[in-house]
Amino acid sequence: MSIRAVVWDVDDTLFDYTTADREGMRSHLAAEGLLTGEETPEQALARWREITDRQWARFSAGELSFEEQRRERIRAFLGTPLAAAEADAWFGRYMTHYEAAWALFPDVLPVLDALAASHRHAVLSNSSLTVQDRKLRTLGVHERFETILCAAELGVSKPEAGAFLAACEALDLAPHEVAYVGDHPEIDGRGAADAGLLSVWIDRGGVYTAGTAPFGPHRIASLAELPAILGADTRFGAPSTFG
């Protein structure tokens, strides 16, 4: 099997979303005077993440637009039925703090450099093109990718096979010629495998236990392991820590 292209997830695969969201929200809540009650910062952050996951699931299911899921997150978090303009303004203030914490994972640029000559590269995200295009430009890696596809514009989201197949079609390659790299064991890992792609699941820090690993994906702890899985002619690869 010859893998000719790598399609990448963005958040918590290339971009350290979890850290940026946590630190950005912590700074935002402090600036908004919302950390003065009985709820600790850790509890507030955990509640924000829980609400985010719940509203994101509604967006993925087609119940909400991308913009409305964002507003619903804020309304649920504040417990206030804000108008759209008010919610958007609140989120805009959060974005200032969030973007100040944006960073790639340390293993991203080395692996993109190592695979630049041997593989084509694209992005498939469950976010929106407006969000991810700007993010990748700010992080300095936008030009590394031939195409950037996002669920909000595609009308289909991971783990649906149609999302992965749309990426293959954009590259004019068959699924068996494409690898997908993502951080979620089901949405990314199983979804890509079921669609016929070479699925590579990056489990940074062993967030998931071995018992939860889905059947099919190659499980790695660092992107340094990716070239070896792809069979790339590079000295960058490292033996998998998961075997």
C-alpha positions in Angstrom: 0.0 0.0 0.0 1.4 3.4 -1.0 0.2 6.4 1.0 0.5 9.5 -1.2 -1.2 12.1 1.0 -1.8 12.9 4.7 -5.0 14.6 5.7 -4.8 16.3 9.1 -7.2 17.2 11.9 -6.4 20.6 13.5 -7.5 21.0 17.0 -5.5 18.9 19.5 -3.6 17.3 16.6 -1.6 20.2 15.1 -2.9 23.0 17.3 -2.8 22.8 21.1 -6.5 23.7 21.5 -7.0 22.3 25.0 -4.2 24.5 26.5 -5.3 27.6 24.5 -8.9 27.2 25.4 -8.1 26.6 29.1 -5.7 29.5 29.5 -7.7 31.8 27.3 -10.9 31.2 29.2 -9.2 31.5 32.5 -7.9 35.0 31.5 -11.3 36.0 30.0 -13.3 35.0 33.1 -11.0 36.9 35.3 -11.3 40.0 33.1 -15.1 39.6 33.1 -15.2 39.4 36.9 -16.7 35.9 36.7 -14.2 34.2 39.1 -15.4 35.9 42.2 -18.2 33.6 43.3 -18.2 30.2 45.0 -17.2 28.4 41.8 -13.4 27.8 41.5 -11.6 28.6 38.3 -11.1 24.8 37.7 -14.9 24.2 38.2 -15.7 27.1 35.8 -13.3 25.8 33.2 -14.7 22.2 33.5 -18.2 23.5 33.1 -17.2 25.5 30.0 -15.7 22.4 28.4 -18.8 20.3 29.2 -21.1 22.9 27.7 -18.8 23.3 24.7 -18.9 19.5 24.1 -22.7 19.4 24.4 -23.3 22.3 22.0 -20.7 21.1 19.5 -22.5 17.7 19.4 -25.7 19.6 18.4 -23.8 21.4 15.7 -22.3 18.2 14.4 -25.8 16.7 14.3 -27.1 19.6 12.2 -29.3 21.0 15.0 -27.4 24.4 15.1 -25.4 26.5 12.8 -21.7 27.1 13.7 -22.5 30.6 14.9 -25.5 29.5 16.9 -23.7 26.7 18.7 -21.2 29.3 19.9 -23.9 31.6 21.2 -25.7 28.7 22.9 -22.4 27.8 24.7 -22.3 31.3 26.1 -26.0 31.4 27.1 -25.7 28.1 28.9 -22.5 29.1 30.7 -23.8 32.4 31.9 -27.4 31.2 32.5 -28.6 34.2 30.6 -30.7 34.4 27.4 -28.4 36.9 25.6 -29.3 38.3 22.3 -27.1 37.2 19.4 -25.2 40.5 19.3 -24.5 40.3 23.0 -23.3 36.7 22.8 -21.1 37.5 19.8 -19.5 40.4 21.7 -18.8 38.2 24.8 -17.2 35.6 22.6 -15.2 38.3 20.8 -13.7 39.4 24.1 -12.9 35.7 24.9 -11.2 35.3 21.5 -8.6 38.0 22.4 -7.4 35.9 25.3 -7.8 32.6 23.5 -5.7 33.7 20.5 -2.9 35.0 22.8 -2.4 31.4 23.8 -2.4 29.8 20.3 0.5 27.5 19.7 1.4 24.4 17.6 2.5 21.2 19.4 6.3 21.0 19.3 6.3 17.9 17.1 4.3 19.5 14.3 6.9 21.5 12.3 9.5 18.7 12.4 7.1 16.1 11.0 5.7 18.5 8.3 9.3 19.2 7.3 10.1 15.5 7.2 7.1 14.6 5.0 7.1 17.7 2.8 8.9 16.1 -0.1 7.3 12.6 0.1 3.6 13.3 0.8 0.9 15.8 -0.1 -1.0 17.4 2.7 -4.5 18.6 3.4 -6.8 19.5 6.4 -10.2 18.1 7.3 -11.8 19.7 10.4 -15.2 19.6 12.0 -15.0 23.4 12.5 -15.6 26.1 9.9 -13.3 27.3 7.1 -13.3 30.9 8.4 -12.0 29.7 11.8 -9.4 27.2 10.7 -8.1 29.2 7.7 -7.3 32.1 10.0 -5.9 29.8 12.7 -3.5 28.1 10.3 -2.4 31.4 8.8 -1.7 32.8 12.3 0.2 29.7 13.3 2.3 30.0 10.1 1.4 26.6 8.5 -1.4 27.5 6.1 0.8 27.2 3.0 1.7 23.6 4.0 -1.7 22.3 2.9 -3.1 22.0 -0.6 -6.7 22.2 0.6 -8.6 22.9 3.8 -12.0 21.3 4.2 -14.4 22.0 7.1 -17.7 20.5 8.2 -19.5 23.8 8.3 -19.0 24.3 4.5 -19.0 20.6 3.5 -22.4 19.9 5.1 -21.1 16.6 6.5 -18.9 16.1 9.5 -16.6 13.4 10.9 -17.0 10.5 11.7 -19.3 10.3 8.6 -17.5 8.6 5.7 -18.6 11.4 3.4 -16.4 13.9 5.2 -13.3 11.7 4.7 -14.2 10.8 1.2 -14.6 14.5 0.3 -11.0 15.1 1.4 -9.9 12.2 -0.8 -11.9 13.6 -3.7 -10.3 17.0 -3.3 -6.9 15.4 -3.6 -8.1 13.2 -6.5 -6.8 10.1 -4.6 -8.5 6.8 -3.6 -9.0 6.4 0.2 -6.4 3.7 0.4 -3.8 6.2 -0.9 -4.6 8.7 2.0 -3.7 8.7 5.7 -5.8 10.6 8.2 -4.3 11.9 11.5 -6.5 13.0 14.3 -6.8 13.0 18.1 -10.2 11.5 18.8 -10.4 7.7 18.8 -13.9 7.5 17.4 -14.5 10.7 15.4 -11.1 10.6 13.8 -9.7 7.2 14.4 -12.6 4.9 13.7 -14.2 7.3 11.3 -11.2 7.4 9.0 -10.6 3.6 9.2 -14.3 2.9 8.4 -14.0 5.2 5.3 -11.1 3.2 4.0 -8.2 5.6 4.8 -5.1 4.6 6.7 -6.1 5.9 10.1 -3.5 7.2 12.6 -4.8 8.2 16.0 -2.5 10.4 18.1 -3.1 9.8 21.8 -1.0 12.6 23.3 -0.1 11.8 26.9 -2.2 8.6 26.9 -5.4 10.5 27.5 -7.4 7.4 26.6 -6.7 4.0 28.2 -5.6 1.0 26.1 -9.0 -0.5 26.6 -10.8 2.3 24.7 -8.6 2.1 21.5 -10.9 1.5 18.5 -10.2 -1.2 16.1 -8.3 -0.1 13.0 -6.3 3.0 13.7 -2.6 3.0 14.3 -2.1 4.5 17.8 0.8 6.9 18.3 1.9 9.1 21.2 3.9 11.6 19.1 3.9 12.7 15.5 7.5 11.6 15.5 6.2 8.1 14.9 4.2 9.0 11.8 6.9 8.8 9.1 7.6 5.2 10.0 3.9 4.3 9.7 3.8 5.9 6.3 6.9 4.2 5.2 8.5 7.6 4.4 12.1 7.7 3.4 13.3 9.8 6.4 15.3 9.4 9.5 12.7 11.3 11.5 10.5 8.4 12.5 10.7 6.7 15.9 9.4 3.3 17.1 5.8 3.4 18.3 5.5 3.4 22.1 2.3 1.4 21.8 3.6 -1.4 19.7 
